[in-house]
């Protein structure tokens, strides 16, 4: 059983198979997730890959397979999974295993229709759009993005969009959705300029994403502010961050007087280790995991997180984590530590960081919003902490709002589970877009 918080990668459940004359596409459902098996015949056998349309994953390789008609066995090392099944009259029927979970899975021939995203804008656009680059001289990197303006000439308030955790492009593209494209399009049509950019090391931006943490990303935001200050079309500059971006925006606003306002979209108000434990419990509960199993997972996670929180030296943390997992007597301790420390600079900072540290120094106007069904940044735990920290700062212009029926991506949803994200056509709630726009317009001079 995986002993770390849920991420989009760990939520991925997949399977592949081979059978008599099985070339082509096969589709099935593993719980709520659609999975697609792509099989191409070659001179040496078959080339097999897997897609998970509901999680935006394509081309996952099948590491190995054996087939003796009708029996088959497959391994997918990328997700630590296996499948045993058989070919039955144009179907593949068997059992999928990942960690301690075993589930039935049947594939049938056919393709999966992609989910439509009707909010995405179509050309021609009724505003000016320019591809731009700017430098973070401190990090010696170049960041690439898109600046949209209501018109090519004029003077406008501007918003810099800050992505959530993980490697994101300028549209914050994930699971088939492009939230920042939708936000940018809406705001620009309403007279507000928007700068969105690829994370360092992603798409057209240079730099090393894996060696960076939230403070490094905050420095990238400051470089974006410096760039906008060189543009004669820009007046006030505000920040809008989603998820981790909602943590980064206050870091920047607390130290940069050029920030006129910030919008926190599902931003955090509690320390990272506490957030990850709550997030894991909520998501696993939504998936139907027994409470006893959730308690065991989070007890293990808390022990590991405590080691990180209470130590600064990386070698000491690695040693103590290895000893800790050996004492548990489960799995491979070295692999567990390797998995925990894979995104190391980022996870170390995130687990130890208390967002109220910056929030207590923010004096510009703040709008903090959350979806009521957000399981990744639960509003009942985070919004009150944000409000309290800003009150302590003496901030007189604070708006806090929780939206009924919305998830972490601000989609109208049923359960809030991340497994729903890709299956929902809506990318971002129109109501939230409207409210954000009104809030910004009141606080900017046109």
C-alpha positions as MATLAB code, in Angstrom:
seq = 'XXXXXXXXXXXXXXXXXXXXXXXXXXXXXXXXXXXXXXXXXXXXXXXXXXXXXXXXXXXXXXXXXXXXXXXXXXXXXXXXXXXXXXXXXXXXXXXXXXXXXXXXXXXXXXXXXXXXXXXXXXXXXXXXXXXXXXXXXXXXXXXXXXXXXXXXXXXXXXXXXXXXXXXXXXXXXXXXXXXXXXXXXXXXXXXXXXXXXXXXXXXXXXXXXXXXXXXXXXXXXXXXXXXXXXXXXXXXXXXXXXXXXXXXXXXXXXXXXXXXXXXXXXXXXXXXXXXXXXXXXXXXXXXXXXXXXXXXXXXXXXXXXXXXXXXXXXXXXXXXXXXXXXXXXXXXXXXXXXXXXXXXXXXXXXXXXXXXXXXXXXXXXXXXXXXXXXXXXXXXXXXXXXXXXXXXXXXXXXXXXXXXXXXXXXXXXXXXXXXXXXXXXXXXXXXXXXXXXXXXXXXXXX';
ca = [
       0.000    0.000    0.000;
       1.397    3.397   -0.990;
       2.356    5.429    2.078;
       2.102    8.985    0.832;
      -0.632   11.403    0.002;
      -2.851   10.982   -2.963;
      -1.725   12.677   -6.193;
      -3.085   12.557   -9.686;
      -0.427    9.939  -10.524;
      -1.285    7.639   -7.617;
      -4.992    7.911   -8.466;
      -4.256    6.478  -11.962;
      -5.476    2.890  -12.335;
      -4.598    1.131  -15.557;
      -4.377   -2.168  -17.373;
      -3.198   -3.707  -20.638;
      -3.706   -6.992  -22.433;
      -2.999   -9.232  -25.428;
      -5.240  -11.782  -27.094;
      -5.899  -13.578  -30.363;
      -6.141  -11.011  -33.185;
      -6.342   -8.220  -30.679;
      -4.871   -5.351  -32.666;
      -6.728   -2.075  -32.198;
      -8.306   -0.184  -29.314;
     -10.047   -1.700  -26.315;
     -11.869    0.114  -23.548;
     -13.039   -0.739  -20.064;
     -13.842    0.772  -16.684;
     -11.939    0.250  -13.469;
     -14.279    1.630  -10.837;
     -15.225    5.096  -12.131;
     -12.159    5.416  -14.375;
     -12.171    4.701  -18.080;
      -9.097    2.916  -19.409;
      -8.121    2.359  -23.029;
      -5.764   -0.323  -24.286;
      -3.943    0.376  -27.560;
      -2.441   -2.673  -29.295;
      -0.343   -2.549  -32.445;
       0.963   -5.686  -34.091;
       4.605   -5.733  -35.190;
       7.014   -8.246  -36.710;
       8.223   -9.196  -33.237;
       4.846   -9.343  -31.498;
       2.774   -6.500  -30.122;
       3.427   -2.930  -29.007;
       1.023   -2.111  -26.180;
       0.257    1.188  -24.475;
      -2.448    2.382  -22.143;
      -4.516    5.572  -21.865;
      -6.522    6.892  -18.928;
      -8.813    9.496  -20.550;
     -10.287   10.568  -17.214;
      -6.833   11.529  -15.980;
      -5.332   12.887  -19.172;
      -2.717   10.104  -19.337;
      -1.712    8.644  -22.703;
       0.832    6.152  -23.921;
       1.642    4.407  -20.626;
       3.880    1.482  -21.649;
       3.125   -2.119  -20.739;
       6.437   -3.325  -19.310;
       6.020   -7.008  -20.113;
       3.391   -9.568  -20.983;
       2.976  -13.242  -21.566;
       0.174  -14.750  -23.632;
      -0.774  -18.361  -24.138;
      -4.211  -18.318  -25.722;
      -6.472  -17.643  -23.899;
      -4.421  -16.844  -20.778;
      -2.419  -13.638  -20.359;
      -0.390  -11.835  -17.730;
       0.776   -8.218  -17.907;
       2.932   -5.855  -15.870;
       2.815   -2.059  -15.938;
       5.884   -0.970  -13.980;
       5.143    2.759  -14.331;
       2.179    2.414  -11.975;
       3.303   -0.724  -10.098;
       0.379   -2.732  -11.407;
      -0.364   -6.119  -12.971;
      -3.209   -7.852  -14.761;
      -4.114  -11.521  -15.184;
      -6.921  -12.445  -17.554;
      -8.053  -14.233  -20.667;
      -9.480  -13.619  -24.111;
     -13.186  -14.443  -24.400;
     -15.051  -13.919  -27.662;
     -13.781  -10.424  -28.420;
     -13.424   -9.360  -24.816;
     -10.579   -9.389  -22.330;
     -11.715  -10.506  -18.875;
      -9.506  -10.574  -15.824;
      -8.257   -9.095  -12.565;
      -6.262   -5.921  -12.039;
      -3.902   -5.595   -9.078;
      -2.202   -2.471   -7.739;
      -0.675   -2.486   -4.279;
      -3.144   -4.190   -1.955;
      -6.132   -3.571   -4.221;
      -7.541   -6.202   -6.572;
     -10.418   -5.347   -8.885;
     -12.189   -7.060  -11.801;
     -11.673   -5.472  -15.207;
     -13.122   -6.327  -18.597;
     -12.168   -4.739  -21.928;
     -14.281   -4.673  -25.067;
     -13.376   -3.418  -28.507;
     -13.970    0.235  -29.332;
     -12.742    3.761  -28.711;
     -13.647    6.349  -26.102;
     -15.117    9.638  -27.221;
     -13.190   12.603  -25.780;
     -14.948   14.840  -23.268;
     -15.961   18.175  -24.782;
     -14.947   21.448  -23.133;
     -17.424   24.042  -24.405;
     -15.886   26.931  -22.428;
     -12.677   26.927  -24.462;
     -12.541   29.986  -26.739;
     -12.484   29.699  -30.510;
     -10.697   31.923  -33.010;
     -10.822   34.728  -33.833;
     -10.399   36.224  -30.349;
     -11.954   39.644  -29.641;
      -8.813   40.880  -27.865;
      -5.057   41.182  -28.337;
      -2.837   38.178  -27.511;
       0.961   38.217  -27.495;
       3.523   35.501  -26.760;
       6.114   36.981  -24.405;
       9.274   36.011  -22.517;
      10.830   37.492  -19.385;
      13.885   36.735  -17.287;
      14.374   35.557  -13.742;
      17.946   36.834  -13.586;
      18.500   35.463  -10.091;
      17.784   31.906  -11.264;
      19.245   32.470  -14.757;
      16.114   31.224  -16.468;
      13.718   32.493  -19.127;
       9.983   32.181  -18.596;
       7.634   32.052  -21.570;
       3.975   32.944  -21.547;
       1.035   34.744  -23.094;
      -0.099   38.292  -22.363;
      -3.683   39.098  -23.321;
      -4.946   42.682  -23.474;
      -8.496   43.940  -24.121;
      -7.006   45.958  -27.011;
      -3.487   46.392  -28.307;
      -3.416   49.979  -27.100;
      -4.763   51.421  -23.869;
      -4.098   51.062  -20.145;
      -5.489   48.169  -18.104;
      -5.316   46.458  -14.714;
      -3.525   43.114  -15.012;
      -3.606   39.730  -13.317;
      -0.720   37.256  -13.165;
      -1.941   33.659  -12.964;
       0.020   31.255  -10.719;
      -0.370   27.517  -11.270;
      -0.998   24.779   -8.727;
       1.361   21.966   -7.717;
       3.098   19.833  -10.301;
       4.540   20.762  -13.661;
       2.011   22.997  -15.421;
       1.999   24.923  -18.666;
       0.582   28.428  -19.043;
      -2.980   27.084  -19.356;
      -2.567   25.020  -16.154;
      -3.535   22.120  -18.415;
      -4.544   18.956  -16.596;
      -6.886   16.050  -17.250;
      -7.987   17.546  -20.557;
      -8.921   20.903  -18.989;
      -7.249   24.303  -19.436;
      -8.453   26.364  -16.457;
      -6.074   29.302  -16.990;
      -7.065   29.597  -20.636;
     -10.708   29.907  -19.546;
      -9.906   32.420  -16.788;
      -7.662   34.482  -19.062;
     -10.251   34.577  -21.830;
     -13.043   35.641  -19.478;
     -11.088   38.358  -17.676;
      -9.658   39.847  -20.864;
     -13.099   40.076  -22.436;
     -14.099   42.045  -19.315;
     -11.317   44.624  -19.676;
      -8.607   43.018  -17.523;
      -5.181   42.093  -18.916;
      -3.794   38.651  -18.012;
      -0.291   37.183  -18.000;
      -0.060   33.416  -17.791;
       3.211   31.536  -18.245;
       4.737   28.060  -18.363;
       6.297   26.875  -15.099;
      10.092   26.825  -15.101;
      11.339   23.802  -17.032;
       7.930   23.266  -18.667;
       7.036   23.794  -22.351;
       8.877   26.929  -23.539;
      10.240   28.041  -20.150;
      13.794   27.116  -19.196;
      15.085   25.964  -15.821;
      14.827   22.855  -13.662;
      11.382   22.316  -12.149;
      12.369   19.320  -10.018;
      15.005   21.225   -8.054;
      12.633   24.083   -7.150;
      10.233   24.711   -4.284;
       7.422   27.206   -3.663;
       9.867   30.000   -2.779;
      11.581   29.575   -6.138;
       8.205   29.767   -7.876;
       7.472   32.937   -5.884;
      10.654   34.440   -7.337;
       9.350   33.579  -10.814;
       6.168   35.515  -10.007;
       8.234   38.531   -8.968;
       9.996   38.358  -12.327;
       6.574   38.439  -13.997;
       5.675   41.549  -11.970;
       8.914   43.230  -12.996;
       8.152   42.435  -16.627;
       4.622   43.860  -16.496;
       5.973   47.065  -14.982;
       7.859   47.605  -18.252;
       4.631   47.479  -20.268;
       2.995   50.854  -20.801;
      -0.406   49.143  -21.205;
      -0.432   47.904  -17.603;
      -1.640   49.858  -14.557;
      -2.326   47.919  -11.337;
      -0.892   44.389  -11.047;
      -2.721   41.670   -9.115;
      -2.005   37.989   -8.508;
      -4.372   35.041   -8.860;
      -3.112   31.651   -7.707;
      -4.781   28.258   -7.754;
      -4.047   25.662   -5.030;
      -0.272   25.937   -4.440;
      -0.494   29.131   -6.472;
      -2.844   30.383   -3.749;
      -0.044   29.745   -1.260;
       2.552   31.504   -3.448;
       0.506   34.671   -4.067;
       0.584   35.767   -0.382;
       4.333   35.041   -0.207;
       4.863   37.532   -3.011;
       2.281   40.076   -1.803;
       3.829   40.109    1.686;
       7.145   41.365    0.319;
       6.290   43.196   -2.915;
       4.461   46.536   -2.682;
       3.654   46.441   -6.407;
       0.945   43.819   -5.784;
      -2.400   45.657   -5.846;
      -4.567   42.648   -4.863;
      -4.545   38.867   -4.685;
      -7.127   36.201   -5.471;
      -6.663   32.831   -3.771;
      -8.403   30.018   -5.660;
      -8.459   27.081   -3.225;
      -5.393   28.503   -1.499;
      -4.121   26.938    1.695;
      -4.340   28.231    5.250;
      -2.911   25.269    7.189;
       0.576   23.763    7.281;
       1.459   21.348    4.496;
       1.700   18.167    6.560;
      -1.740   18.765    8.061;
      -3.183   19.520    4.620;
      -1.782   16.319    3.084;
      -3.206   14.176    5.870;
      -6.674   15.717    5.538;
      -6.518   15.498    1.747;
      -5.559   11.815    1.814;
      -8.331   10.911    4.257;
     -11.028   12.754    2.289;
     -10.047   11.348   -1.105;
      -9.671    7.778    0.133;
     -13.028    8.036    1.917;
     -14.659    9.229   -1.307;
     -13.182    6.184   -3.055;
     -14.782    3.862   -0.528;
     -11.617    2.926    1.387;
     -12.443    1.510    4.855;
     -11.827    3.877    7.771;
      -9.403    1.407    9.344;
      -7.227    1.441    6.230;
      -7.328    5.254    6.043;
      -6.267    5.505    9.684;
      -3.366    3.134    9.070;
      -2.170    5.035    6.006;
      -2.331    8.428    7.691;
      -0.698    7.153   10.877;
       2.205    5.989    8.736;
       2.270    9.241    6.786;
       2.214   11.353    9.947;
       5.210    9.520   11.334;
       7.154   10.242    8.154;
       5.996   13.866    7.994;
       7.018   14.447   11.618;
      10.570   13.356   10.803;
      10.696   15.927    7.987;
       9.121   18.721   10.035;
      11.517   18.233   12.948;
      14.760   18.049   10.946;
      16.549   20.307    8.478;
      19.510   18.185    7.390;
      18.666   16.024    4.371;
      21.018   13.185    5.303;
      19.510   13.008    8.791;
      15.983   12.955    7.353;
      16.899   10.182    4.923;
      18.514    8.126    7.681;
      15.592    8.557   10.072;
      12.997    7.834    7.384;
      14.799    4.630    6.411;
      14.911    3.534   10.041;
      11.249    4.428   10.474;
      10.084    2.333    7.511;
      12.262   -0.582    8.631;
      10.555   -0.495   12.026;
       7.167   -0.666   10.340;
       8.251   -3.911    8.690;
       6.240   -3.335    5.516;
       7.433   -3.054    1.928;
      10.928   -1.968    0.917;
      12.233    0.806    3.219;
      14.683    2.144    0.635;
      11.942    2.351   -1.980;
       9.582    4.023    0.463;
      12.180    6.699    1.249;
      12.990    7.151   -2.427;
       9.303    7.642   -3.192;
       8.879   10.136   -0.354;
      11.923   12.170   -1.355;
      11.455   12.093   -5.141;
      10.085   15.684   -5.371;
      12.402   16.554   -2.490;
      13.009   20.327   -2.503;
       9.310   20.874   -3.089;
       7.841   18.353   -0.644;
      10.284   19.289    2.121;
       9.288   22.948    1.944;
       5.577   22.254    1.488;
       5.281   19.898    4.459;
       7.045   22.339    6.796;
       5.508   25.612    5.577;
       2.700   27.411    7.408;
       0.887   29.754    4.946;
      -0.249   32.071    7.733;
       3.394   33.185    8.025;
       2.915   35.249    4.866;
      -0.782   35.936    5.234;
      -0.143   37.843    8.457;
       1.941   40.311    6.410;
      -0.502   40.871    3.510;
      -2.174   44.295    3.490;
      -3.533   44.523   -0.066;
      -7.127   43.451   -0.868;
      -7.629   39.675   -0.743;
     -10.327   37.451   -2.227;
     -10.140   33.840   -0.994;
     -12.587   31.336   -2.483;
     -13.076   27.575   -2.224;
     -15.442   24.941   -3.512;
     -17.613   23.315   -0.839;
     -16.744   19.852   -2.218;
     -12.998   20.495   -2.480;
     -11.288   17.368   -1.131;
      -7.740   18.567   -1.829;
      -7.904   21.890    0.012;
     -10.974   21.451    2.237;
     -12.622   24.843    2.815;
     -13.743   24.255    6.409;
     -10.115   23.781    7.454;
      -8.465   26.437    5.286;
     -10.755   29.454    4.820;
     -11.088   30.253    8.559;
      -7.295   30.124    8.966;
      -6.835   32.471    6.009;
      -9.410   34.904    7.399;
      -7.873   34.854   10.880;
      -4.336   35.472    9.609;
      -5.441   38.411    7.456;
      -7.378   39.874   10.381;
      -4.233   39.610   12.478;
      -2.431   41.557    9.743;
      -5.008   44.326   10.139;
      -6.170   43.857    6.579;
      -9.480   45.697    6.130;
     -10.323   44.465    2.616;
     -10.822   40.696    2.825;
     -13.525   38.680    1.087;
     -13.962   34.984    1.924;
     -16.447   32.804    0.071;
     -17.282   29.107   -0.144;
     -19.200   27.950   -3.241;
     -21.747   25.189   -2.889;
     -21.305   22.119   -5.100;
     -17.874   22.999   -6.525;
     -14.707   20.896   -6.384;
     -11.003   21.782   -6.214;
     -11.016   22.891   -9.867;
     -14.176   24.961   -9.305;
     -16.292   22.620  -11.414;
     -19.901   21.805  -10.630;
     -19.634   18.201   -9.424;
     -21.269   15.349   -7.515;
     -18.688   14.107   -4.998;
     -15.620   16.324   -5.368;
     -13.385   13.309   -5.975;
     -10.435   13.908   -8.347;
     -11.677   10.926  -10.360;
     -14.544   13.167  -11.553;
     -12.400   16.027  -12.874;
     -11.760   14.770  -16.388;
     -15.307   13.498  -16.940;
     -16.903   16.902  -16.311;
     -17.370   19.084  -19.392;
     -17.274   22.322  -17.416;
     -13.752   23.612  -16.779;
     -14.491   26.492  -14.379;
     -17.686   27.748  -12.784;
     -19.160   30.759  -14.642;
     -20.502   32.081  -11.325;
     -17.024   32.193   -9.793;
     -15.624   33.846  -12.918;
     -18.297   36.523  -12.695;
     -17.731   37.127   -8.982;
     -13.954   37.370   -9.353;
     -14.274   39.839  -12.202;
     -16.670   42.100  -10.273;
     -14.383   41.990   -7.232;
     -11.312   42.991   -9.256;
     -13.112   45.789  -11.099;
     -14.226   47.399   -7.849;
     -10.604   47.511   -6.683;
      -8.943   48.786   -9.840;
      -9.084   52.168  -11.531;
     -10.080   52.197  -15.199;
];
